[in-house]
């Protein structure tokens, strides 16, 4: 390919693809409409398959140094009773030890070393066109850029998906319509810890000994009101670590990030010289923390196909074929857990100790094997 691959979106998927293409000496340009990455002040949970992908892209040692190891998971009731726990290090192995990282740190790692002049910020895509010899994008600064392949890595509300595929594909998540995300002082949590109650669910993951990343939603499809008072009311009776965290974040509402939980389900990811990766192709509710993980895998697989000699059109089509089964598995497991979470609290408390570990193994077991990339 003489024309560059045009990557639209500078989040995890876009930066990971840029890094992978650079490693394979494949020309690219990356175009991000924002001047700075969105919610980079928050954190990201990285299960074992995300860590494996980071190893493959050359960032294994860096992520191990910068991110907090998640040694186990604990699932608890609103009263604090332990339903079951999972030894994550034993399940994934030492090389794929799950971790929690600040998004800003992960963005910095992925971007480091990209050639000068390849990353362009502050201009979004307004149009995508294809012809027999290549593809073009129009940017809202008035410029036009030509390349060999357009890669939509521009998230849930992808401009590329709408422009090149004519498909919105967005649906509300079964888990909950919205969520709060936040960073907070660590209340003494040393593992991935979730508490489920009648009206709300909350998850805390250490990012360091001093700080946790939090995620809170309504339970059983109820509304997660944008008012911070919803947090205080919903989790008033929960154990001390939760109450302490809620008190800290509601004292500084500007640090709270309230947003809808949206998923993307579309019938096509590849159309000629356009292809979708990451959340633009298959955003899922963050039940199994597969947003970043699948995006990192997508980048490695697509770059591997191009490096192995597949032309842009063939690589895009093969990418969809290779990735569809794995993504469908994650979507199926996400829907299954979402329906379980909608059961009455007493029933969840009865079934979780019996089925919880099996559900974890069913979701993550197939993801321990790398999906495979030609030429690697």
Phi, psi and omega in degrees: 000130177265320176284149183285158167285131181261110181263123180253112181117128183248031174274204183298314182298312182295315180293321179296320178293318178303316181296318181293319178295319179299320179297329180266008180060038176256126183294144179204160163227144180245134184234119181238128185289331180272158175282332181220152181296141179288147178040036179291348178281351178271195184233174180220133177275128185242096176291179189302323181289333173292319178296320177300317179296321179293324173300316183293331179270005174091015185245017182301312181292322181293318181290326178295325181282328188262337188252151184277130180289131178260099188280330182206165173244142174233130176248122186232162174276176179293343177269354180100357181292131180284122177274312173193165176221159182232131174277098186289324179297318179293322183291313185270334185092159186299324183290335181245030179308119178301151182215164174238127185234152169292136180302321181300323178293317180294317177302316181299316180298314183293326183278333185303131176088357176291140185300145177303136176086004180264341181250122183238122183244154176091013178216117181267163180279137176246339181205150177230129179229151177229152169215184185297333185259351182170200181219156179226149172235141170260138180251156184284002170268005178094355182270161176235136181235135180251144180207185181269332185206137175256124180248114177277102176244034191255031165078189187304316182263050186301125173290322180296319180299318180287320185285318186263338184244345180061032186225123178282307171073003185273137174221153175291142180291147177292329184299308183192155181284334185206171180211162165255137170235149184193162168251145183207161173301141181290120182274016182106018179274132181240013180205176171293117186227125180237140176237132181241128180235186182293323186246349182200156177234142180221142180233135174234132179229127179294135170259337174200180175295340187253352188216144176237154169260133182238151180217125183224138179219166170288157177261152172057038175078007180289167182281137173260093186296143182288347179287126178305337178299336178300320179298312182298320181288316185292323187251020182299326183263008183281169181299164187306317180302323179288312181299319180297319180292315179299319178300318181294316186281329178285343174286344179225071186302335180296338181275353180276141179241106179256129182205158175293152171260108184240145178243159177239122175231108181233155184279340181225140171248346183233133178214096182062241182264023175235139180214146180253141175225166177061213183298334178299331181265321193204046177305136178231157173302146189280040182292314182254013176054047184257001179300301179293321183298311180294326178296317179295319176296314179308313183299315180294319182292313181296316179297323179296320178296316179294321180292332180282356174109359178292137174293165184305314182293315180294320180296319180296315180294318180291324176303312179298318180298316183292321189270339190300316184296317182293316179294320178299321176302312180297317179297320180296315180293326177296314179296321181296314180294322180299320179291323177295321180294340180274358178289157175304147185304319181297326181285321176299320181295330179281317187277331185301315179298334182273321188250351187300309181295324179295321178296318178299313180296321180296322181286313189264339183308308180294343183273356178285339177268134178294139185293343177097133180222124176304143175083004180245000000 
